[in-house]
C-alpha cells in the first residue's frame, strides 16, 4: 500500500489540490451571492419603510463583491461561481452588459428595471470614485441618498457640491434685508451667522410677503442646490472672478514676501 502511495506523481497531487481550491472558491462565491440576495429580501420586507441603513450596507457588500470578482487571487474561480449563480437563476444579459450591472441584478433580482438602473448608478459611482467599503453608507448619505446619486455622473458634482458652490458665490453679497416684529420675536443670538430659508410670495407691486423663516441645514442646502441648477452660467462667472481675485491676491502676497526677504538679506 505504501509503495502505491509513493508512486502517485506530485503533479497529479498538486492538480487535485488546485481543483479543490477552485471548487471551494466557486461554491463560496455562489453562496455569498445567495446570502446577499436573501439579505436584500429581508430588507425589502421588514426595513424598507423605516430606514435605508440596511440598504446602504448591501451596497457596500455589492462593492466588495465586484472588487473580489475583478481583483486579487482566484478571480477565475470566483467568476465561475458567479456564472453558476446567474445560470441557476436563469438571468440573461447582453454581451455588452458590464459586470457591475450583473452584480446589482443578481443581488436585487429582476422585478423593477428602473430601480436596477438607479442602484447600478450608485455602484458605478462607488467604483469610479474608489469608495472605501467601510464608508459607503456615509458617502451615500453625504451625497443626498440613492436617488440623488443616480442623477449624478461619476466624478460629477453632487448636490452638496452644488450647494457649496452657490454658497461660496452668494454669501459675500446681499440683495435685501428683512425685518419685522414677528421676525424679531424669533431672534436668538445663538443663530447669528447661521443660514436660513424664507418662504415668500411675490406681490403685484413687486414686493414679497414673508410667511415664515426656516432654520434648517437641509432646507438651506436644497435651496442653494436649486439656485445653482437655475444659475449655472452666472455662478460660473462669479467663481471665475473670485478665482482671479484670489490669484491676484496670492501673487501680490508672494511679491511682497519676496521683497521683504531681499531687504532682510541686504540688511544682513
C-alpha positions in Angstrom: 0.0 0.0 0.0 2.8 2.4 0.9 4.5 1.7 -2.4 1.3 2.6 -4.3 1.0 5.9 -2.5 4.6 6.8 -3.2 4.1 6.1 -6.9 1.4 8.9 -7.3 3.0 11.7 -9.3 3.5 15.0 -7.5 1.9 16.9 -10.4 -1.3 14.9 -10.0 -1.5 15.7 -6.3 -0.9 19.4 -7.0 -3.6 19.5 -9.7 -6.1 17.8 -7.4 -5.4 20.4 -4.6 -5.7 23.3 -7.1 -9.0 21.9 -8.3 -10.3 21.5 -4.8 -9.4 25.2 -4.0 -11.0 26.3 -7.2 -14.2 24.4 -6.5 -14.3 25.8 -3.0 -13.9 29.4 -4.3 -16.6 28.8 -6.9 -19.1 27.4 -4.3 -18.2 30.2 -1.8 -19.0 33.0 -4.3 -22.3 31.4 -5.2 -23.3 31.0 -1.6 -22.2 34.5 -0.9 -24.4 36.0 -3.6 -27.4 33.9 -2.4 -26.9 35.2 1.2 -26.7 38.7 -0.1 -29.8 38.3 -2.1 -31.6 36.9 1.0 -30.4 39.9 3.0 -31.9 42.2 0.3 -35.3 40.3 0.6 -35.3 40.8 4.4 -34.5 44.5 3.9 -37.4 44.9 1.4 -39.9 43.1 3.6 -39.0 44.5 7.1 -36.8 47.5 7.0 -37.5 49.3 3.7 -40.1 51.7 5.1 -38.2 52.6 8.2 -34.5 53.0 7.3 -32.1 53.0 4.4 -29.2 51.9 6.7 -29.6 48.2 5.7 -29.8 49.1 2.0 -26.6 51.1 2.2 -24.8 48.2 3.9 -26.0 46.0 1.0 -24.4 48.5 -1.5 -21.2 48.2 0.5 -21.2 44.4 0.1 -22.1 44.8 -3.6 -18.9 46.9 -4.0 -16.9 44.3 -2.1 -18.3 41.6 -4.3 -17.5 43.5 -7.5 -13.9 44.0 -6.4 -13.5 40.3 -5.5 -14.6 39.4 -9.0 -12.1 41.8 -10.6 -9.1 41.9 -8.2 -6.8 39.7 -6.2 -6.3 36.0 -6.3 -8.7 33.3 -7.5 -10.7 35.7 -9.8 -11.3 33.0 -12.3 -12.8 30.6 -9.8 -14.9 33.4 -8.2 -16.2 34.4 -11.6 -17.1 30.7 -12.2 -19.2 30.7 -9.1 -20.8 34.0 -10.2 -21.7 32.5 -13.5 -23.1 29.4 -11.8 -25.4 31.7 -9.8 -26.6 33.5 -13.0 -27.3 30.3 -14.7 -29.1 28.9 -11.6 -31.4 32.0 -11.6 -31.9 31.9 -15.3 -30.7 35.5 -15.8 -29.7 36.6 -19.3 -27.6 39.5 -20.2 -26.5 41.3 -23.3 -22.9 40.7 -24.3 -22.2 44.4 -23.6 -23.7 44.3 -20.1 -21.0 45.3 -17.6 -20.1 43.2 -14.6 -21.3 45.9 -12.2 -24.9 45.6 -13.7 -24.8 41.8 -13.3 -23.8 42.2 -9.7 -26.7 44.5 -9.0 -29.2 42.3 -10.8 -28.1 39.1 -9.1 -28.5 40.8 -5.7 -31.6 42.8 -6.2 -33.5 40.5 -8.5 -35.2 41.1 -11.8 -38.5 42.8 -10.8 -38.0 46.5 -11.5 -35.6 47.5 -14.3 -35.8 51.2 -13.3 -34.8 50.5 -9.8 -32.0 48.3 -11.0 -30.7 51.2 -13.2 -30.8 53.5 -10.2 -28.9 51.1 -8.0 -26.4 50.4 -10.7 -25.7 54.1 -10.9 -24.8 54.1 -7.2 -22.4 51.2 -7.7 -20.8 52.8 -10.7 -20.1 56.0 -8.7 -18.7 54.0 -5.8 -16.4 52.1 -8.3 -15.3 55.3 -10.2 -14.7 57.3 -7.1 -12.9 54.4 -5.4 -15.0 54.5 -2.2 -13.8 52.6 0.8 -16.2 49.8 1.6 -16.5 50.9 5.2 -17.5 54.4 4.1 -20.2 53.5 1.6 -23.2 54.2 3.8 -21.8 57.6 4.9 -20.8 58.5 1.3 -24.4 57.8 0.1 -25.9 59.9 2.9 -23.5 62.7 2.2 -24.5 62.8 -1.4 -28.2 63.1 -0.7 -29.2 59.4 -1.0 -29.5 56.8 -3.7 -31.9 58.8 -6.0 -29.7 61.9 -5.9 -26.6 59.8 -6.8 -28.4 58.2 -9.7 -28.8 61.7 -11.2 -25.1 62.4 -10.9 -22.5 61.2 -13.4 -19.4 59.5 -11.8 -17.0 62.3 -11.0 -19.7 64.9 -11.4 -20.9 67.5 -8.9 -23.1 66.2 -6.1 -26.0 68.1 -4.5 -23.6 69.0 -1.7 -21.0 70.3 -4.2 -23.6 72.4 -5.9 -24.9 73.9 -2.6 -21.3 74.7 -1.5 -20.6 76.3 -4.9 -23.7 78.5 -4.6 -22.9 79.4 -1.0 -19.4 80.4 -1.8 -20.6 82.7 -4.6 -23.6 84.2 -2.8 -22.7 84.6 0.8 -20.5 87.7 0.3 -23.4 89.7 -1.1 -26.8 90.7 0.0 -29.8 91.8 -2.2 -32.1 92.8 0.6 -32.6 93.0 4.4 -35.8 91.8 6.1 -37.1 92.8 9.5 -40.4 92.8 11.3 -41.8 92.3 14.7 -42.6 88.7 14.0 -39.0 88.1 12.8 -37.6 89.9 15.8 -39.6 87.7 18.2 -37.6 84.7 16.8 -34.3 86.4 17.3 -31.7 84.3 19.1 -28.1 85.3 19.5 -27.1 81.7 19.1 -28.3 81.8 15.5 -26.2 84.8 14.5 -24.3 84.0 11.3 -26.4 80.9 10.5 -28.2 80.5 7.2 -32.0 80.2 6.9 -34.6 79.9 4.2 -37.7 82.1 4.0 -41.0 81.2 2.2 -42.0 84.2 0.2 -44.8 85.2 -2.2 -44.3 87.8 -4.9 -47.0 90.5 -4.8 -48.4 92.5 -7.7 -46.4 95.6 -6.7 -43.1 93.8 -6.9 -42.7 93.3 -3.1 -42.5 90.0 -1.3 -44.7 88.8 1.6 -42.7 86.7 4.1 -44.6 83.8 5.5 -42.0 82.0 7.6 -38.3 81.6 8.2 -36.9 78.1 8.3 -33.7 77.4 10.1 -32.7 74.0 8.6 -29.4 73.0 7.0 -31.3 70.6 4.8 -33.7 73.3 3.6 -30.8 75.7 3.0 -28.8 73.2 1.0 -31.8 72.3 -1.1 -32.4 76.0 -1.9 -28.8 76.6 -2.8 -28.7 73.4 -4.9 -31.8 74.6 -6.8 -30.3 78.0 -7.2 -27.1 76.5 -8.6 -29.0 74.5 -11.2 -31.0 77.5 -12.3 -28.0 79.9 -12.5 -25.0 77.7 -13.6 -23.6 80.2 -16.0 -23.9 83.2 -13.7 -22.3 81.3 -10.8 -19.5 80.1 -13.1 -18.7 83.8 -13.9 -18.8 84.7 -10.2 -16.5 81.8 -9.4 -14.1 82.7 -12.2 -13.9 86.3 -11.0 -13.4 85.2 -7.4 -10.6 82.9 -8.5 -8.9 85.7 -10.5 -9.1 87.9 -7.4 -7.7 85.2 -5.2 -4.9 84.5 -7.7 -4.0 88.2 -7.8 -4.0 88.5 -4.1 -1.8 85.4 -3.8 0.5 86.9 -6.4 0.8 90.2 -4.6 1.5 88.4 -1.3 4.3 86.3 -3.0 5.8 89.5 -4.4 5.6 91.2 -1.1 7.2 88.3 0.7 10.0 88.1 -1.9 10.7 91.9 -1.5 10.8 91.6 2.3 13.2 88.6 2.0 15.5 90.6 -0.3 15.5 93.6 2.1 16.3 91.3 5.1 19.2 89.7 3.2 20.6 93.1 2.2 20.4 94.3 5.8 22.2 91.2 7.0 
